[in-house]
């Protein structure tokens, strides 16, 4: 038997002691509790997937609506972007700042306003922006990557929440049973000591 297989067998005997084992009732209760927690954690997976699917459907609807109401545009900077700054270690840090620019609205009219430009950009450079039907600058619509990340995150949060609650319950139960076992062992030890003849 390989070392990994023997290690798994030791863990299995620890969690599920056999009838011929020296394990006490509290050990069996603890093993049953841990086994139930594992089963419940696995059973929570479909619920977490459902939560993720619900978030995905909602975010997808928002993304479709935003894509219908927002349009990509190209803005031409009318001024230089913000300069690079330095951090505490003396390194160069790029940043963004509102900068004057001009762009075309969906109806073909010209717009002038401020857009977020990054360090290193100069007057006359072009950057990609998103505008609404009136030509006002708006945030980019939800991307497919963002929708997938949000849905996966929601599913993970639900499942980790269930696992965390189960872990807390198991930890409290094990601590309680450990105290019970310690007190019982202590009583048995005192009882055994009282039976021994004193010199």
CNS distance restraints for C-alpha pairs under 8 A (distance, minus, plus):
assign (resid   1 and name CA) (resid   5 and name CA) 6.27 0.50 0.50
assign (resid   1 and name CA) (resid   6 and name CA) 6.40 0.50 0.50
assign (resid   2 and name CA) (resid   6 and name CA) 6.23 0.50 0.50
assign (resid   3 and name CA) (resid   7 and name CA) 6.05 0.50 0.50
assign (resid   4 and name CA) (resid   8 and name CA) 6.25 0.50 0.50
assign (resid   5 and name CA) (resid   9 and name CA) 6.25 0.50 0.50
assign (resid   6 and name CA) (resid  10 and name CA) 6.23 0.50 0.50
assign (resid   7 and name CA) (resid  11 and name CA) 6.32 0.50 0.50
assign (resid   8 and name CA) (resid  12 and name CA) 6.07 0.50 0.50
assign (resid   9 and name CA) (resid  13 and name CA) 6.14 0.50 0.50
assign (resid  10 and name CA) (resid  14 and name CA) 6.13 0.50 0.50
assign (resid  11 and name CA) (resid  15 and name CA) 6.12 0.50 0.50
assign (resid  12 and name CA) (resid  16 and name CA) 5.67 0.50 0.50
assign (resid  12 and name CA) (resid  17 and name CA) 7.65 0.50 0.50
assign (resid  13 and name CA) (resid  17 and name CA) 4.88 0.50 0.50
assign (resid  13 and name CA) (resid  18 and name CA) 7.02 0.50 0.50
assign (resid  14 and name CA) (resid  31 and name CA) 7.75 0.50 0.50
assign (resid  15 and name CA) (resid  28 and name CA) 7.91 0.50 0.50
assign (resid  15 and name CA) (resid  30 and name CA) 7.78 0.50 0.50
assign (resid  15 and name CA) (resid  31 and name CA) 4.67 0.50 0.50
assign (resid  15 and name CA) (resid  32 and name CA) 7.85 0.50 0.50
assign (resid  15 and name CA) (resid  34 and name CA) 7.54 0.50 0.50
assign (resid  15 and name CA) (resid  35 and name CA) 7.82 0.50 0.50
assign (resid  16 and name CA) (resid  28 and name CA) 6.87 0.50 0.50
assign (resid  16 and name CA) (resid  31 and name CA) 5.56 0.50 0.50
assign (resid  16 and name CA) (resid  32 and name CA) 7.49 0.50 0.50
assign (resid  17 and name CA) (resid  21 and name CA) 5.87 0.50 0.50
assign (resid  17 and name CA) (resid  23 and name CA) 6.31 0.50 0.50
assign (resid  17 and name CA) (resid  27 and name CA) 7.80 0.50 0.50
assign (resid  17 and name CA) (resid  28 and name CA) 6.71 0.50 0.50
assign (resid  17 and name CA) (resid  31 and name CA) 7.76 0.50 0.50
assign (resid  23 and name CA) (resid  27 and name CA) 5.66 0.50 0.50
assign (resid  23 and name CA) (resid  28 and name CA) 6.95 0.50 0.50
assign (resid  24 and name CA) (resid  28 and name CA) 6.52 0.50 0.50
assign (resid  25 and name CA) (resid  29 and name CA) 6.18 0.50 0.50
assign (resid  26 and name CA) (resid  30 and name CA) 6.08 0.50 0.50
assign (resid  26 and name CA) (resid 177 and name CA) 6.62 0.50 0.50
assign (resid  26 and name CA) (resid 181 and name CA) 7.61 0.50 0.50
assign (resid  27 and name CA) (resid  31 and name CA) 6.16 0.50 0.50
assign (resid  28 and name CA) (resid  32 and name CA) 6.08 0.50 0.50
assign (resid  29 and name CA) (resid  33 and name CA) 6.06 0.50 0.50
assign (resid  30 and name CA) (resid  34 and name CA) 6.24 0.50 0.50
assign (resid  30 and name CA) (resid 173 and name CA) 7.77 0.50 0.50
assign (resid  30 and name CA) (resid 174 and name CA) 6.64 0.50 0.50
assign (resid  30 and name CA) (resid 177 and name CA) 7.78 0.50 0.50
assign (resid  31 and name CA) (resid  35 and name CA) 6.14 0.50 0.50
assign (resid  32 and name CA) (resid  36 and name CA) 6.08 0.50 0.50
assign (resid  33 and name CA) (resid  37 and name CA) 6.18 0.50 0.50
assign (resid  33 and name CA) (resid 170 and name CA) 6.95 0.50 0.50
assign (resid  34 and name CA) (resid  38 and name CA) 6.28 0.50 0.50
assign (resid  34 and name CA) (resid 170 and name CA) 6.74 0.50 0.50
assign (resid  35 and name CA) (resid  39 and name CA) 6.28 0.50 0.50
assign (resid  36 and name CA) (resid  40 and name CA) 6.05 0.50 0.50
assign (resid  37 and name CA) (resid  41 and name CA) 6.06 0.50 0.50
assign (resid  37 and name CA) (resid 166 and name CA) 5.95 0.50 0.50
assign (resid  37 and name CA) (resid 167 and name CA) 7.68 0.50 0.50
assign (resid  37 and name CA) (resid 170 and name CA) 7.52 0.50 0.50
assign (resid  38 and name CA) (resid  42 and name CA) 6.29 0.50 0.50
assign (resid  39 and name CA) (resid  43 and name CA) 6.07 0.50 0.50
assign (resid  40 and name CA) (resid  44 and name CA) 6.09 0.50 0.50
assign (resid  41 and name CA) (resid  45 and name CA) 6.96 0.50 0.50
assign (resid  41 and name CA) (resid 159 and name CA) 7.58 0.50 0.50
assign (resid  41 and name CA) (resid 162 and name CA) 6.80 0.50 0.50
assign (resid  41 and name CA) (resid 163 and name CA) 5.81 0.50 0.50
assign (resid  41 and name CA) (resid 166 and name CA) 7.64 0.50 0.50
assign (resid  43 and name CA) (resid  47 and name CA) 7.79 0.50 0.50
assign (resid  44 and name CA) (resid  48 and name CA) 6.23 0.50 0.50
assign (resid  44 and name CA) (resid 159 and name CA) 6.34 0.50 0.50
assign (resid  44 and name CA) (resid 162 and name CA) 7.08 0.50 0.50
assign (resid  45 and name CA) (resid  49 and name CA) 6.17 0.50 0.50
assign (resid  45 and name CA) (resid 159 and name CA) 6.37 0.50 0.50
assign (resid  46 and name CA) (resid  50 and name CA) 6.13 0.50 0.50
assign (resid  47 and name CA) (resid  51 and name CA) 6.24 0.50 0.50
assign (resid  47 and name CA) (resid 158 and name CA) 7.98 0.50 0.50
assign (resid  47 and name CA) (resid 159 and name CA) 7.95 0.50 0.50
assign (resid  48 and name CA) (resid  52 and name CA) 6.21 0.50 0.50
assign (resid  48 and name CA) (resid 154 and name CA) 7.66 0.50 0.50
assign (resid  48 and name CA) (resid 155 and name CA) 4.49 0.50 0.50
assign (resid  48 and name CA) (resid 156 and name CA) 6.84 0.50 0.50
assign (resid  48 and name CA) (resid 158 and name CA) 5.39 0.50 0.50
assign (resid  48 and name CA) (resid 159 and name CA) 5.41 0.50 0.50
assign (resid  49 and name CA) (resid  53 and name CA) 6.08 0.50 0.50
assign (resid  49 and name CA) (resid 155 and name CA) 5.53 0.50 0.50
assign (resid  50 and name CA) (resid  54 and name CA) 6.15 0.50 0.50
assign (resid  50 and name CA) (resid 155 and name CA) 7.56 0.50 0.50
assign (resid  51 and name CA) (resid  55 and name CA) 6.31 0.50 0.50
assign (resid  51 and name CA) (resid 151 and name CA) 7.79 0.50 0.50
assign (resid  51 and name CA) (resid 154 and name CA) 6.56 0.50 0.50
assign (resid  51 and name CA) (resid 155 and name CA) 5.65 0.50 0.50
assign (resid  51 and name CA) (resid 158 and name CA) 7.43 0.50 0.50
assign (resid  52 and name CA) (resid  56 and name CA) 6.06 0.50 0.50
assign (resid  52 and name CA) (resid 150 and name CA) 7.94 0.50 0.50
assign (resid  52 and name CA) (resid 151 and name CA) 4.41 0.50 0.50
assign (resid  52 and name CA) (resid 152 and name CA) 5.83 0.50 0.50
assign (resid  52 and name CA) (resid 153 and name CA) 7.48 0.50 0.50
assign (resid  52 and name CA) (resid 154 and name CA) 5.29 0.50 0.50
assign (resid  52 and name CA) (resid 155 and name CA) 4.41 0.50 0.50
assign (resid  53 and name CA) (resid  57 and name CA) 6.13 0.50 0.50
assign (resid  53 and name CA) (resid 151 and name CA) 6.47 0.50 0.50
assign (resid  54 and name CA) (resid  58 and name CA) 6.32 0.50 0.50
assign (resid  54 and name CA) (resid 151 and name CA) 7.75 0.50 0.50
assign (resid  55 and name CA) (resid  59 and name CA) 6.01 0.50 0.50
assign (resid  55 and name CA) (resid 150 and name CA) 7.18 0.50 0.50
assign (resid  55 and name CA) (resid 151 and name CA) 5.21 0.50 0.50
assign (resid  55 and name CA) (resid 154 and name CA) 7.05 0.50 0.50
assign (resid  56 and name CA) (resid  60 and name CA) 5.85 0.50 0.50
assign (resid  56 and name CA) (resid 147 and name CA) 6.07 0.50 0.50
assign (resid  56 and name CA) (resid 148 and name CA) 6.67 0.50 0.50
assign (resid  56 and name CA) (resid 150 and name CA) 7.22 0.50 0.50
assign (resid  56 and name CA) (resid 151 and name CA) 4.92 0.50 0.50
assign (resid  57 and name CA) (resid  61 and name CA) 6.30 0.50 0.50
assign (resid  58 and name CA) (resid  62 and name CA) 6.44 0.50 0.50
assign (resid  59 and name CA) (resid  63 and name CA) 6.08 0.50 0.50
assign (resid  59 and name CA) (resid 142 and name CA) 7.77 0.50 0.50
assign (resid  59 and name CA) (resid 147 and name CA) 5.75 0.50 0.50
assign (resid  60 and name CA) (resid  64 and name CA) 6.18 0.50 0.50
assign (resid  60 and name CA) (resid 144 and name CA) 7.88 0.50 0.50
assign (resid  60 and name CA) (resid 147 and name CA) 6.48 0.50 0.50
assign (resid  61 and name CA) (resid  65 and name CA) 6.21 0.50 0.50
assign (resid  62 and name CA) (resid  66 and name CA) 6.06 0.50 0.50
assign (resid  62 and name CA) (resid 142 and name CA) 7.40 0.50 0.50
assign (resid  63 and name CA) (resid  67 and name CA) 6.07 0.50 0.50
assign (resid  63 and name CA) (resid 141 and name CA) 6.00 0.50 0.50
assign (resid  63 and name CA) (resid 142 and name CA) 4.90 0.50 0.50
assign (resid  63 and name CA) (resid 143 and name CA) 6.83 0.50 0.50
assign (resid  63 and name CA) (resid 144 and name CA) 7.96 0.50 0.50
assign (resid  63 and name CA) (resid 147 and name CA) 7.95 0.50 0.50
assign (resid  64 and name CA) (resid  68 and name CA) 6.26 0.50 0.50
assign (resid  65 and name CA) (resid  69 and name CA) 6.33 0.50 0.50
assign (resid  66 and name CA) (resid  70 and name CA) 5.74 0.50 0.50
assign (resid  66 and name CA) (resid 141 and name CA) 5.31 0.50 0.50
assign (resid  66 and name CA) (resid 142 and name CA) 7.30 0.50 0.50
assign (resid  67 and name CA) (resid  71 and name CA) 7.12 0.50 0.50
assign (resid  67 and name CA) (resid 141 and name CA) 5.98 0.50 0.50
assign (resid  69 and name CA) (resid 132 and name CA) 5.99 0.50 0.50
assign (resid  69 and name CA) (resid 133 and name CA) 6.46 0.50 0.50
assign (resid  70 and name CA) (resid 130 and name CA) 6.33 0.50 0.50
assign (resid  70 and name CA) (resid 131 and name CA) 5.54 0.50 0.50
assign (resid  70 and name CA) (resid 132 and name CA) 4.55 0.50 0.50
assign (resid  70 and name CA) (resid 133 and name CA) 6.62 0.50 0.50
assign (resid  70 and name CA) (resid 138 and name CA) 7.67 0.50 0.50
assign (resid  70 and name CA) (resid 140 and name CA) 7.79 0.50 0.50
assign (resid  70 and name CA) (resid 141 and name CA) 7.16 0.50 0.50
assign (resid  71 and name CA) (resid 106 and name CA) 7.32 0.50 0.50
assign (resid  71 and name CA) (resid 130 and name CA) 5.45 0.50 0.50
assign (resid  71 and name CA) (resid 131 and name CA) 5.36 0.50 0.50
assign (resid  71 and name CA) (resid 132 and name CA) 6.16 0.50 0.50
assign (resid  71 and name CA) (resid 133 and name CA) 7.47 0.50 0.50
assign (resid  72 and name CA) (resid 128 and name CA) 7.06 0.50 0.50
assign (resid  72 and name CA) (resid 129 and name CA) 5.86 0.50 0.50
assign (resid  72 and name CA) (resid 130 and name CA) 4.47 0.50 0.50
assign (resid  72 and name CA) (resid 131 and name CA) 6.37 0.50 0.50
assign (resid  73 and name CA) (resid 103 and name CA) 6.99 0.50 0.50
assign (resid  73 and name CA) (resid 104 and name CA) 6.98 0.50 0.50
assign (resid  73 and name CA) (resid 105 and name CA) 7.71 0.50 0.50
assign (resid  73 and name CA) (resid 128 and name CA) 5.93 0.50 0.50
assign (resid  73 and name CA) (resid 129 and name CA) 5.25 0.50 0.50
assign (resid  73 and name CA) (resid 130 and name CA) 5.68 0.50 0.50
assign (resid  73 and name CA) (resid 131 and name CA) 6.74 0.50 0.50
assign (resid  74 and name CA) (resid 103 and name CA) 6.08 0.50 0.50
assign (resid  74 and name CA) (resid 104 and name CA) 7.55 0.50 0.50
assign (resid  74 and name CA) (resid 126 and name CA) 6.34 0.50 0.50
assign (resid  74 and name CA) (resid 127 and name CA) 5.73 0.50 0.50
assign (resid  74 and name CA) (resid 128 and name CA) 4.72 0.50 0.50
assign (resid  74 and name CA) (resid 129 and name CA) 5.91 0.50 0.50
assign (resid  75 and name CA) (resid 101 and name CA) 6.02 0.50 0.50
assign (resid  75 and name CA) (resid 102 and name CA) 5.45 0.50 0.50
assign (resid  75 and name CA) (resid 103 and name CA) 4.55 0.50 0.50
assign (resid  75 and name CA) (resid 104 and name CA) 7.74 0.50 0.50
assign (resid  75 and name CA) (resid 115 and name CA) 7.90 0.50 0.50
assign (resid  75 and name CA) (resid 126 and name CA) 5.42 0.50 0.50
assign (resid  75 and name CA) (resid 127 and name CA) 5.39 0.50 0.50
assign (resid  75 and name CA) (resid 128 and name CA) 6.26 0.50 0.50
assign (resid  75 and name CA) (resid 129 and name CA) 6.62 0.50 0.50
assign (resid  76 and name CA) (resid 101 and name CA) 5.33 0.50 0.50
assign (resid  76 and name CA) (resid 102 and name CA) 5.35 0.50 0.50
assign (resid  76 and name CA) (resid 103 and name CA) 6.36 0.50 0.50
assign (resid  76 and name CA) (resid 123 and name CA) 7.70 0.50 0.50
assign (resid  76 and name CA) (resid 124 and name CA) 5.69 0.50 0.50
assign (resid  76 and name CA) (resid 125 and name CA) 5.73 0.50 0.50
assign (resid  76 and name CA) (resid 126 and name CA) 4.46 0.50 0.50
assign (resid  76 and name CA) (resid 127 and name CA) 6.66 0.50 0.50
assign (resid  77 and name CA) (resid  99 and name CA) 7.11 0.50 0.50
assign (resid  77 and name CA) (resid 100 and name CA) 6.08 0.50 0.50
assign (resid  77 and name CA) (resid 101 and name CA) 4.19 0.50 0.50
assign (resid  77 and name CA) (resid 102 and name CA) 6.58 0.50 0.50
assign (resid  77 and name CA) (resid 122 and name CA) 7.04 0.50 0.50
assign (resid  77 and name CA) (resid 123 and name CA) 5.02 0.50 0.50
assign (resid  77 and name CA) (resid 124 and name CA) 5.15 0.50 0.50
assign (resid  77 and name CA) (resid 125 and name CA) 5.59 0.50 0.50
assign (resid  77 and name CA) (resid 126 and name CA) 6.21 0.50 0.50
assign (resid  77 and name CA) (resid 127 and name CA) 7.82 0.50 0.50
assign (resid  78 and name CA) (resid  99 and name CA) 7.64 0.50 0.50
assign (resid  78 and name CA) (resid 100 and name CA) 5.32 0.50 0.50
assign (resid  78 and name CA) (resid 101 and name CA) 4.83 0.50 0.50
assign (resid  78 and name CA) (resid 102 and name CA) 7.05 0.50 0.50
assign (resid  78 and name CA) (resid 123 and name CA) 5.09 0.50 0.50
assign (resid  78 and name CA) (resid 124 and name CA) 6.26 0.50 0.50
assign (resid  79 and name CA) (resid  99 and name CA) 6.57 0.50 0.50
assign (resid  79 and name CA) (resid 100 and name CA) 5.98 0.50 0.50
assign (resid  79 and name CA) (resid 101 and name CA) 7.29 0.50 0.50
assign (resid  79 and name CA) (resid 122 and name CA) 6.40 0.50 0.50
assign (resid  79 and name CA) (resid 123 and name CA) 4.38 0.50 0.50
assign (resid  79 and name CA) (resid 124 and name CA) 7.55 0.50 0.50
assign (resid  80 and name CA) (resid  99 and name CA) 7.44 0.50 0.50
assign (resid  80 and name CA) (resid 120 and name CA) 7.96 0.50 0.50
assign (resid  80 and name CA) (resid 121 and name CA) 5.93 0.50 0.50
assign (resid  80 and name CA) (resid 122 and name CA) 4.01 0.50 0.50
assign (resid  80 and name CA) (resid 123 and name CA) 4.70 0.50 0.50
assign (resid  81 and name CA) (resid  96 and name CA) 7.56 0.50 0.50
assign (resid  81 and name CA) (resid  97 and name CA) 7.09 0.50 0.50
assign (resid  81 and name CA) (resid  99 and name CA) 6.27 0.50 0.50
assign (resid  81 and name CA) (resid 117 and name CA) 5.44 0.50 0.50
assign (resid  81 and name CA) (resid 118 and name CA) 5.78 0.50 0.50
assign (resid  81 and name CA) (resid 119 and name CA) 5.46 0.50 0.50
assign (resid  81 and name CA) (resid 120 and name CA) 6.34 0.50 0.50
assign (resid  81 and name CA) (resid 121 and name CA) 4.93 0.50 0.50
assign (resid  81 and name CA) (resid 122 and name CA) 5.74 0.50 0.50
assign (resid  81 and name CA) (resid 123 and name CA) 7.59 0.50 0.50
assign (resid  82 and name CA) (resid  95 and name CA) 7.07 0.50 0.50
assign (resid  82 and name CA) (resid  96 and name CA) 6.49 0.50 0.50
assign (resid  82 and name CA) (resid  97 and name CA) 6.08 0.50 0.50
assign (resid  82 and name CA) (resid 117 and name CA) 7.31 0.50 0.50
assign (resid  82 and name CA) (resid 118 and name CA) 6.45 0.50 0.50
assign (resid  82 and name CA) (resid 119 and name CA) 4.95 0.50 0.50
assign (resid  82 and name CA) (resid 120 and name CA) 7.24 0.50 0.50
assign (resid  82 and name CA) (resid 121 and name CA) 7.73 0.50 0.50
assign (resid  83 and name CA) (resid  94 and name CA) 7.77 0.50 0.50
assign (resid  83 and name CA) (resid  95 and name CA) 7.89 0.50 0.50
assign (resid  83 and name CA) (resid 119 and name CA) 5.28 0.50 0.50
assign (resid  83 and name CA) (resid 120 and name CA) 6.65 0.50 0.50
assign (resid  84 and name CA) (resid  92 and name CA) 6.38 0.50 0.50
assign (resid  84 and name CA) (resid  93 and name CA) 5.76 0.50 0.50
assign (resid  84 and name CA) (resid  94 and name CA) 5.16 0.50 0.50
assign (resid  84 and name CA) (resid  95 and name CA) 6.77 0.50 0.50
assign (resid  84 and name CA) (resid 119 and name CA) 5.53 0.50 0.50
assign (resid  84 and name CA) (resid 120 and name CA) 7.19 0.50 0.50
assign (resid  85 and name CA) (resid  92 and name CA) 5.78 0.50 0.50
assign (resid  85 and name CA) (resid  93 and name CA) 5.11 0.50 0.50
assign (resid  85 and name CA) (resid  94 and name CA) 6.53 0.50 0.50
assign (resid  85 and name CA) (resid  95 and name CA) 7.64 0.50 0.50
assign (resid  86 and name CA) (resid  90 and name CA) 5.50 0.50 0.50
assign (resid  86 and name CA) (resid  91 and name CA) 5.27 0.50 0.50
assign (resid  86 and name CA) (resid  92 and name CA) 4.59 0.50 0.50
assign (resid  86 and name CA) (resid  93 and name CA) 5.43 0.50 0.50
assign (resid  87 and name CA) (resid  91 and name CA) 5.45 0.50 0.50
assign (resid  87 and name CA) (resid  92 and name CA) 6.55 0.50 0.50
assign (resid  87 and name CA) (resid  93 and name CA) 6.51 0.50 0.50
assign (resid  94 and name CA) (resid 118 and name CA) 6.97 0.50 0.50
assign (resid  94 and name CA) (resid 119 and name CA) 5.33 0.50 0.50
assign (resid  95 and name CA) (resid 118 and name CA) 5.66 0.50 0.50
assign (resid  95 and name CA) (resid 119 and name CA) 5.56 0.50 0.50
assign (resid  96 and name CA) (resid 116 and name CA) 5.91 0.50 0.50
assign (resid  96 and name CA) (resid 117 and name CA) 5.28 0.50 0.50
assign (resid  96 and name CA) (resid 118 and name CA) 4.22 0.50 0.50
assign (resid  96 and name CA) (resid 119 and name CA) 6.15 0.50 0.50
assign (resid  97 and name CA) (resid 115 and name CA) 7.83 0.50 0.50
assign (resid  97 and name CA) (resid 116 and name CA) 5.22 0.50 0.50
assign (resid  97 and name CA) (resid 117 and name CA) 5.66 0.50 0.50
assign (resid  97 and name CA) (resid 118 and name CA) 6.66 0.50 0.50
assign (resid  98 and name CA) (resid 114 and name CA) 5.44 0.50 0.50
assign (resid  98 and name CA) (resid 115 and name CA) 5.11 0.50 0.50
assign (resid  98 and name CA) (resid 116 and name CA) 4.52 0.50 0.50
assign (resid  98 and name CA) (resid 117 and name CA) 6.27 0.50 0.50
assign (resid  99 and name CA) (resid 114 and name CA) 4.96 0.50 0.50
assign (resid  99 and name CA) (resid 115 and name CA) 5.36 0.50 0.50
assign (resid  99 and name CA) (resid 116 and name CA) 6.08 0.50 0.50
assign (resid  99 and name CA) (resid 117 and name CA) 6.00 0.50 0.50
assign (resid 100 and name CA) (resid 112 and name CA) 7.35 0.50 0.50
assign (resid 100 and name CA) (resid 113 and name CA) 5.62 0.50 0.50
assign (resid 100 and name CA) (resid 114 and name CA) 4.42 0.50 0.50
assign (resid 100 and name CA) (resid 115 and name CA) 6.51 0.50 0.50
assign (resid 101 and name CA) (resid 112 and name CA) 5.86 0.50 0.50
assign (resid 101 and name CA) (resid 113 and name CA) 5.62 0.50 0.50
assign (resid 101 and name CA) (resid 114 and name CA) 5.65 0.50 0.50
assign (resid 101 and name CA) (resid 115 and name CA) 6.46 0.50 0.50
assign (resid 102 and name CA) (resid 110 and name CA) 7.09 0.50 0.50
assign (resid 102 and name CA) (resid 111 and name CA) 5.53 0.50 0.50
assign (resid 102 and name CA) (resid 112 and name CA) 4.36 0.50 0.50
assign (resid 102 and name CA) (resid 113 and name CA) 6.33 0.50 0.50
assign (resid 103 and name CA) (resid 110 and name CA) 5.90 0.50 0.50
assign (resid 103 and name CA) (resid 111 and name CA) 5.30 0.50 0.50
assign (resid 103 and name CA) (resid 112 and name CA) 6.56 0.50 0.50
assign (resid 104 and name CA) (resid 108 and name CA) 5.81 0.50 0.50
assign (resid 104 and name CA) (resid 109 and name CA) 5.68 0.50 0.50
assign (resid 104 and name CA) (resid 110 and name CA) 4.62 0.50 0.50
assign (resid 104 and name CA) (resid 111 and name CA) 5.83 0.50 0.50
assign (resid 104 and name CA) (resid 135 and name CA) 7.25 0.50 0.50
assign (resid 105 and name CA) (resid 109 and name CA) 5.37 0.50 0.50
assign (resid 105 and name CA) (resid 110 and name CA) 6.11 0.50 0.50
assign (resid 105 and name CA) (resid 111 and name CA) 6.49 0.50 0.50
assign (resid 105 and name CA) (resid 131 and name CA) 7.30 0.50 0.50
assign (resid 105 and name CA) (resid 133 and name CA) 7.43 0.50 0.50
assign (resid 105 and name CA) (resid 134 and name CA) 6.74 0.50 0.50
assign (resid 105 and name CA) (resid 135 and name CA) 4.23 0.50 0.50
assign (resid 105 and name CA) (resid 136 and name CA) 7.76 0.50 0.50
assign (resid 106 and name CA) (resid 132 and name CA) 7.98 0.50 0.50
assign (resid 106 and name CA) (resid 133 and name CA) 6.18 0.50 0.50
assign (resid 106 and name CA) (resid 134 and name CA) 7.32 0.50 0.50
assign (resid 106 and name CA) (resid 135 and name CA) 6.29 0.50 0.50
assign (resid 107 and name CA) (resid 133 and name CA) 7.81 0.50 0.50
assign (resid 107 and name CA) (resid 134 and name CA) 7.86 0.50 0.50
assign (resid 107 and name CA) (resid 135 and name CA) 7.95 0.50 0.50
assign (resid 111 and name CA) (resid 135 and name CA) 6.99 0.50 0.50
assign (resid 115 and name CA) (resid 129 and name CA) 7.86 0.50 0.50
assign (resid 115 and name CA) (resid 137 and name CA) 7.41 0.50 0.50
assign (resid 117 and name CA) (resid 121 and name CA) 6.85 0.50 0.50
assign (resid 117 and name CA) (resid 127 and name CA) 7.65 0.50 0.50
assign (resid 121 and name CA) (resid 125 and name CA) 6.43 0.50 0.50
assign (resid 129 and name CA) (resid 137 and name CA) 7.09 0.50 0.50
assign (resid 129 and name CA) (resid 138 and name CA) 7.93 0.50 0.50
assign (resid 129 and name CA) (resid 140 and name CA) 7.58 0.50 0.50
assign (resid 130 and name CA) (resid 137 and name CA) 5.87 0.50 0.50
assign (resid 130 and name CA) (resid 138 and name CA) 5.64 0.50 0.50
assign (resid 130 and name CA) (resid 139 and name CA) 6.42 0.50 0.50
assign (resid 130 and name CA) (resid 140 and name CA) 5.70 0.50 0.50
assign (resid 131 and name CA) (resid 135 and name CA) 5.15 0.50 0.50
assign (resid 131 and name CA) (resid 136 and name CA) 5.15 0.50 0.50
assign (resid 131 and name CA) (resid 137 and name CA) 4.37 0.50 0.50
assign (resid 131 and name CA) (resid 138 and name CA) 5.18 0.50 0.50
assign (resid 131 and name CA) (resid 139 and name CA) 7.88 0.50 0.50
assign (resid 132 and name CA) (resid 136 and name CA) 5.58 0.50 0.50
assign (resid 132 and name CA) (resid 137 and name CA) 6.64 0.50 0.50
assign (resid 132 and name CA) (resid 138 and name CA) 6.41 0.50 0.50
assign (resid 142 and name CA) (resid 146 and name CA) 6.18 0.50 0.50
assign (resid 142 and name CA) (resid 147 and name CA) 6.73 0.50 0.50
assign (resid 143 and name CA) (resid 147 and name CA) 6.31 0.50 0.50
assign (resid 144 and name CA) (resid 148 and name CA) 6.14 0.50 0.50
assign (resid 145 and name CA) (resid 149 and name CA) 6.04 0.50 0.50
assign (resid 146 and name CA) (resid 150 and name CA) 6.01 0.50 0.50
assign (resid 147 and name CA) (resid 151 and name CA) 6.22 0.50 0.50
assign (resid 148 and name CA) (resid 152 and name CA) 6.04 0.50 0.50
assign (resid 149 and name CA) (resid 153 and name CA) 5.93 0.50 0.50
assign (resid 150 and name CA) (resid 154 and name CA) 6.13 0.50 0.50
assign (resid 151 and name CA) (resid 155 and name CA) 6.29 0.50 0.50
assign (resid 152 and name CA) (resid 156 and name CA) 6.10 0.50 0.50
assign (resid 153 and name CA) (resid 157 and name CA) 6.03 0.50 0.50
assign (resid 154 and name CA) (resid 158 and name CA) 6.26 0.50 0.50
assign (resid 155 and name CA) (resid 159 and name CA) 6.25 0.50 0.50
assign (resid 156 and name CA) (resid 160 and name CA) 5.92 0.50 0.50
assign (resid 157 and name CA) (resid 161 and name CA) 5.87 0.50 0.50
assign (resid 158 and name CA) (resid 162 and name CA) 6.36 0.50 0.50
assign (resid 159 and name CA) (resid 163 and name CA) 6.18 0.50 0.50
assign (resid 160 and name CA) (resid 164 and name CA) 5.84 0.50 0.50
assign (resid 161 and name CA) (resid 165 and name CA) 6.20 0.50 0.50
assign (resid 162 and name CA) (resid 166 and name CA) 6.19 0.50 0.50
assign (resid 163 and name CA) (resid 167 and name CA) 5.99 0.50 0.50
assign (resid 164 and name CA) (resid 168 and name CA) 6.12 0.50 0.50
assign (resid 165 and name CA) (resid 169 and name CA) 6.27 0.50 0.50
assign (resid 166 and name CA) (resid 170 and name CA) 6.09 0.50 0.50
assign (resid 167 and name CA) (resid 171 and name CA) 5.97 0.50 0.50
assign (resid 168 and name CA) (resid 172 and name CA) 6.17 0.50 0.50
assign (resid 169 and name CA) (resid 173 and name CA) 6.09 0.50 0.50
assign (resid 170 and name CA) (resid 174 and name CA) 5.98 0.50 0.50
assign (resid 171 and name CA) (resid 175 and name CA) 6.09 0.50 0.50
assign (resid 172 and name CA) (resid 176 and name CA) 6.13 0.50 0.50
assign (resid 173 and name CA) (resid 177 and name CA) 6.14 0.50 0.50
assign (resid 174 and name CA) (resid 178 and name CA) 5.95 0.50 0.50
assign (resid 175 and name CA) (resid 179 and name CA) 6.27 0.50 0.50
assign (resid 176 and name CA) (resid 180 and name CA) 6.27 0.50 0.50
assign (resid 177 and name CA) (resid 181 and name CA) 6.02 0.50 0.50
assign (resid 178 and name CA) (resid 182 and name CA) 6.01 0.50 0.50
assign (resid 179 and name CA) (resid 183 and name CA) 6.13 0.50 0.50
assign (resid 180 and name CA) (resid 184 and name CA) 6.14 0.50 0.50
assign (resid 181 and name CA) (resid 185 and name CA) 5.98 0.50 0.50
assign (resid 182 and name CA) (resid 186 and name CA) 6.02 0.50 0.50
assign (resid 183 and name CA) (resid 187 and name CA) 6.19 0.50 0.50
assign (resid 184 and name CA) (resid 188 and name CA) 6.14 0.50 0.50
assign (resid 185 and name CA) (resid 189 and name CA) 6.00 0.50 0.50
assign (resid 186 and name CA) (resid 190 and name CA) 6.24 0.50 0.50
assign (resid 187 and name CA) (resid 191 and name CA) 6.04 0.50 0.50
assign (resid 188 and name CA) (resid 192 and name CA) 6.04 0.50 0.50
assign (resid 189 and name CA) (resid 193 and name CA) 6.13 0.50 0.50
assign (resid 190 and name CA) (resid 194 and name CA) 6.11 0.50 0.50
assign (resid 191 and name CA) (resid 195 and name CA) 6.49 0.50 0.50
assign (resid 192 and name CA) (resid 196 and name CA) 6.73 0.50 0.50
